[in-house]
Amino acid sequence: MAEALAIILFALIFILILFGFPVAFTLGGISVLFGLIVFGPDFFYLLSLRIYGTMSNFVLIAVPLFIYMGIMLEKSGLAENLLDTMSLLFGRLKGGLAISVVIVGAMLAASTGIVGATVITMGLISLPTMLKRGYSVELATGTIASSGTLGQIIPPSVVLVLLGSVLNVSVGELFTAALIPGIILVALYLLYIILKATITPESAPPLPHEEIMKFRAKGMAKKVINAFVLPFVLILAVLGSIFAGIASPTEAAAVGAMGATVLTVIQGKFNYKNLKEVMRETTHLTSMVFSIFIGATAFSLVFRGLEGDRFLVEIITRADLSTNAFIFMVMAAVFVAGFFIDFIEIIFIIVPVVAPIFTLLGVDLVWVGILLAVNLQTSFLTPPFGFSLFYLKGVAPPGVETRHLYRGIVPFIIIQLVFLSLIIFFPEVVSWLPEVIED
């Protein structure tokens, strides 16, 4: 009976979220009702203890700090300098503008990790230029939307912080394990763009020779240094302190937040108006994440109290599924769920349910965390609710239609799925760097 209630609880919450009900209140409200009916008033005491334990988790302090860091960097103007410089640096190549967008997307991911800010910034600056230069609308939009999601896998990443908390693994280990996969994914994006520009050069023409020569004649070296040095210093301060064992991810997030503020001051963009906007957006996003987190805590408490996790473990055991078959089933479920619900909801609803089964099967949870992060990256790109597509459509010039976005993103989703398969069959991609650092 209890197991049946657990499955009904899970199904009811999932259906209500698909119908558009607010995630935090659906998760928390339905779970509290079930908990009150099944366990009585004592459930509120258990819930308060669980919520307090969650809110006092030191690792989660990194979430608002990384969000602040990303939004503050958006205000600093560094992204504009990077994009302008990189575009002219690679402009003489076929597909050079698209290559520069991917590289800048990777650098912004390693500096901010905020998808919305990255996509909007690159959409405002690069998309009009790419279209003006004769780029295919599909290639231009697909490149910008997919490059903006690199912050999901390249550390420091809010997704990895949340996955570390839910899977109960070290966020520092996840950051280290994600670095090589993130670089490989960037390389795959670049390879696709180069092949596309070679096969259909009219879809990605180079910049005019005169414009490149004009850039080189006006202190190119100084412009390149100015554009690259400040972001690299910030990346080195955040990731370097983590990998060197000097700082925990939370402490590194504080370094990053302070560093982003200093860079904004250096750029002359720090003022009361920008600070107020950064604080407001940080508070808004942090409140949204933690509201869902509290609702997910209530759901997890009730689901496990009803022995739903034990019931699922028994089903998997009786079905005699191999480890690979279960991994494939979970990855397929997460990918399909990404079409309809947000990555945060997937992390807090689906991951806590499957995590005990991965533990039972003896699977490395750090590896699972990277698999999930790569998979969740597709949720920003898959229609109808791909947030990256919404962000880009909101700032796209007239003439760029939704169908262009959908067509343009397909090759990049295929690349991500191929890459996900690569990590599944070759887990050394994830484990190599952590093992080297430990040695």
N, C-alpha and C positions, 0 to 999 in steps of 0.2 A: 504493500500500500504506500509506504513512505517513498519507495523508489519511483512509483508511478507519479506521485505528487511532484517529485523533483523534475521529472521529464516534462510534466505539464507546466511547471514554473518556467523552465527553460524555453519551451515552445511558445508560451504566452508572451513572455518578454520579447522574444525575437519577432513575433508577428506584430506586436504593438509598435515596435521600433520601425518595422518596415512600413507601417501605416502612417508614420510621421510623428508619433508622440515623442515628447522630449525624453532624451535618453536617460539623463540623470534621474529624473523623477519617475520614469517608468521602471528603471532598475531598482531604485530605492523603494518606491511606493509599493509595487507588487510584491517585492521580497519581504517588506515589513508586514504586509497583510498576511502572506503565507506563514511568516514566522510567528505572528501573533495567534493565528488560528491553530497552528500545530504545537507550538511550544508554550503559549500563554504569555502573561505579562513579563515573566523572567527573561524573555527574549530581548527586551530593551536593555537590560543590564549587560547581557552578553554582547549585544551590538555596540553599546557605548565603549566597552573595553576594547573591542576589535577596532573601532574607528580611532580611538585614542592611540592604539598601537601603530596604526597606519600613519596618522598625522605626525607622530613623533619619530618617524623614519628619517634619519639624517640624510640618506641618499636622495630623497625626494626634494630636498631643498634645491638641488641642481635644476629642477624643472623651471621655476620662475627665473632663476639666474640665467639659464641658457636662452629663455624666451626674451628676457630683457636685453641680453647681448645681441641677439639677432635683430630685434627691432631698432635698437640704438645704432647698429651698423647700417641699417637701411637709411637712417636719417643722416649718416655721416657723409654720404656722397662718394664713398670709396667704390661702390659697385659701378657707378657711372664712369669713374676714371679707369677702372679695370676693363670694362667693356669697350670703351673708346680705344684704349691703347691696344688691347688684344685684337680688336677688329682690324686695325691698321697694320699690326704686326703680322697677322696671318692672311691679310686681305688679298695678297697676290696669288694665293693658292685657290684652286677650284674648291668651293665649299669652305673657304677660309673663314667667312663670317660665322657659319654654323660651328666650325671647329672652335672658334674663340668663345662662342656661347657655352659650349660644353665645358671647356676648361675653366671659364669664369664661374659657371654653375658649380663645378667641383670645388673651387676655391671658396666660394661663398658658403657651400655646404660645410667645409671644414672650419669656417669662421662663424657661421650663424646656426645652421640646422633648421631654419624656419622656412618651410616650403612656400607659404603664401607671399612672404616678403620677397623671396628670390624670384618667383615667377612673375609677380607684378612689376618688379624693378626691371627685369630683363625684357618683359613684354613691352613696357613703355619705351625703353631705350633701343632695343635691338630689332623688334618686329617691324616697325616702320622703315628702318634702314634696310633690312633684308628684302622687304617687298619692293622698295624703291630700286634696289640693285638687281631686280629681276629674279629673285629666289622663288621657287615653288612655294605656294601658300602652305601646302601640306608639310613640306620639309621644314619650313621656318617655324610653324606653330608646333609641330611634333618635337623639334629639337629644343625649343624653349620650355615647353611643358615638361618634358622628360628630364631635362637638365636641372630644372627647379626642384625635382623630387630627390635629387642625389643626397640631400640633407637627411633623408631617412636612413641611409646606410653608412654614409661617411661620418665618422665621429668628429666633433661631439654631436650627438643626436638625442633629441628628447624621446624618440621612439625607443632607443636602446636603454635609456634610463628607466622608462616605464616597463619595458620587457624584463630588465634586470630585477626590478622590484617584484613583478608578478611571478617570475620563474625562480626567484630567490637565488640569483647568481650575482657574482661581482660585476658591477657596471664597468669597472676598469678592464676586466677581462673581455667583456663584450666590445668595448672600444678598441682594444688591441686586436681582437679577432676580426673586427669589421674593416680594418684598414686595408688589407690586401684585397678582399672582395670588392670594396669600394673603388679601388684603383683599377681593378680588372674590368668592372662595369663601365667606368669612364672610357677605358681603352676600347671596349666593344662598341660603345656609342660612336667614338671617333672613327673606328674601322668602318662602320656602316656608312657614315657620312662621306668618307673618302671614296668608298666603292660607289655610292650613289652619285657623287659628283663626277666620278670617272666614267660611269656608264651613261649617265644623262647629264652632260655638262651644262645644258641649258637650264637645269633646275637649280644650279648653285654656281653662278658665274663669279669670277674673281673681280676685285675692285679695279677701277681704271689705274693704269700705270702712273699717270700724272699725280693722282691723289696719294699714292704710296710714296713717290719721290718727294712730294711736298712735305709729307710727315717725316721722312728721313732727313730732310734738309733743316728741319726746325728742332734740333736737339732731341733726336729720337732716344738716345741712351738715357738722358735725364728723365724723359717722360716715362720710359719703361721702369726705371728704378723707383721713381715716385709712386707709380701705380702699384708696384709689386711689394716694395719693402714693408709698408705698414701692415697689409694683410698677412704677410708671412711672419712678421713679428708676433702678431696676435695668435696665429695658428701654432707657432712654436711655443709660445707661452702657455697655451691651453693644453694642446696634445703632448708637447714635450715634457711638461711637468707631470702628466699622468704616466706616460711611458717610462720616464726616468725614475718613477717611484717617489718623486718629491711631494706630490699632492694627490689627494683623492679626487675622484671626478667632481664631487661637490665643491671642494676647495678650488679646483681648476675652473669650475663654472664661475666662482666669485672673481678669480683672476681675469677671466674672459669678460665679465660684466664691467669690471673696472677698466680693463684695457679698451673695450669698445667705447666707453665714455671718454677716455683720454684721446683716442683717435678722432672722435667727433669734435673734441675741443681743438685738436691740431688742425683739423680741416676747416675750422671756423664755422661749424654748423651747430655748435652747442648753444642753445638759448632756452629760455623758459618755456616757450611754445612747444619746441621739440621734446623737451624733458617731460612736459605734461602729457603729450600724446604718447610717448613711450611708456610712461607710468600707467596711463589709462589702458592701453592695449595689453600691457603685461598683466595687469590685474584682471582684465576681462578673460584672457586666454588661460591664465592660471586658475581662475575661479571655475571656468568651464571644465578643465581637466580634473580638478580635485572634486568637483561636484559629481562627476561621473565616477571618480575613484571611490567616493563614499557610497554611492549607489551600488557599485560593483562589490564593495566590501560586504554590504548587506546581502546581496545575491549569493556571494561565495559562502557566507556563514549559513544561510538557509539551505543552499544546495548540498553542502557537505553534511549539515545536520540531518537532512533527509536521506543521507547516504547515497546521493546521486552519483558521486565520484566512484564509490565502491561498486555501484550497479554498472557503470560504464566499464570499469576494469574487468568485471565478470563477463560482460558481453564480449569484450575484446579477447579475453582468455578463452572463452568457449568457442569463439569463431576461429581460434587458432591462427590469427593473422600474423604474418611475419612483421618484423620491425619496419622493413621498407614499405610494406603494404599499408601499415598504419600511418607512416609518415606521408605517403602519397595521399591517403584519404584526408588527413588533416590539412595538407597543403592545398588540395583541391577545394575543401570546404572554405578555407580562408580566402582563396582566390575568388570563389563565387560570392562569398559574403561581401568582398570588397566592391562588388558592383552596386551594392545597395546600402551599406552602412560604413561609417567612418572608421579609420584605423584605431582610434582610441577605444571605440566600442568593441571592436574585435579583440583588442588586447585584454579588455576587462571582462568580456563575456565568454569568449571561446577559449582563450589561453589558460585561464585557471582550471577549466574543466579537463583539458587534455594533458596538462603538466604532470599530474600524478601518474598517468599512464606512461608517459615518457620515462619518468623516474623508475617505474616498475620494470620497464623494458631495458633499463640500463643505458639509455641514450644520453650522450653528452648534452646537457641543457644549454651550454654556451653555443654549441653548434646549432641546436634547435632555435635559439634566439636569433642567430644570424639568418637562418632559413626564413623565419617569420618576418624579420625586418625587410628582407629582399621581397618577400611575397606581399607584405603590406604596402610596399612602395607602389605596387600596381594599383592599389585602391585609389590613389590620387589621379590615375590616368584612365581607368575603365569607366565608360559611360554606363548608366545615365548620370551617376552622381560623382564623377571624378572631380575633386575640388580643384586640381591643377587646371583642368579645362575651364571651370567656372572663373577662376582668377584671370586666366589669359583672355577669355572671351570678354570679360569686363573692361579690359584696357586695350583690346584689339582695335585697329582702325576700321572704318566702314569698308564693307566688302569682304571681310573675313567672317565666314559663316560657320555655324556649329558643325556642319558636315565636313568642312575642311579640317577642323580640330580632330574629329573622330577618325578621319582617314589618315591624318598625319601621325597620329599616336600609335596606330596598329604596329608598325615595324618595331617601335621601341618596346611595346608590351611583349612582342615575340622575343626580342633580345633578352628582356628580363626573365621570361619563362625558361629560355634556353640556359641562361646563366644560373637560374635556380636549380635546374636539373644538373648542371655541372657541379654545383656545390654538394648536391645530394650524393652524386656518384664519386666525387673526389673531395672528401671532407678535409683533406690536407690543406686545401685552399684556405680554410678557416683556422686550422690548428697550427700551421707552420710558424707564423710570427709569434704567437704566445709561447710556443715551445722554445724558440730561439731566444726570446727575452728572458725566460726562466733559466735557461742554461747560462 
